[in-house]
Amino acid sequence: MPTIPSPRGPFPTDLAVFLAILVAGCALVLVGHVDPQALAGYSAALAGLHASWHHRTPRK
């Protein structure tokens, strides 16, 4: 008996944003506008903002 494939969820926007930021960071380092050490600091700050955004509680 064939199984019905489950429908895919919504487009993974988190993945698309992650890849866009990764490509932008690599391009900035390769062009020479940002030092790799500074990019690491920016990445840590953005990761903290992303975590706080996803772990917020909805208001009632």
For each residue, the residues with C-beta under 8 A, 3 or more apart:
1:
2:
3:
4:
5:
6:
7:
8:
9: 12
10: 13
11: 16
12: 9 15 16
13: 10 16 17
14: 17 18
15: 12 18 19
16: 11 12 13 19 20
17: 13 14 20 21
18: 14 15 21 22
19: 15 16 22 23
20: 16 17 23 24
21: 17 18 24 25 46
22: 18 19 25 26
23: 19 20 26 27
24: 20 21 27 28
25: 21 22 28 29 34 39 42 43
26: 22 23 29 30
27: 23 24 30 31
28: 24 25 31 33 34 39
29: 25 26 32 34 35 36 39
30: 26 27
31: 27 28
32: 29
33: 28
34: 25 28 29 38 39 42
35: 29 38 39
36: 29 39 40
37: 40 41
38: 34 35 41 42
39: 25 28 29 34 35 36 42 43
40: 36 37 43 44
41: 37 38 44 45
42: 25 34 38 39 45 46
43: 25 39 40 46 47
44: 40 41 47 48
45: 41 42 48 49
46: 21 42 43 49 50
47: 43 44 50 51
48: 44 45 51 52
49: 45 46 52 53
50: 46 47 53 54
51: 47 48 54 55
52: 48 49 55 56
53: 49 50 56
54: 50 51
55: 51 52
56: 52 53
57:
58:
59:
60:
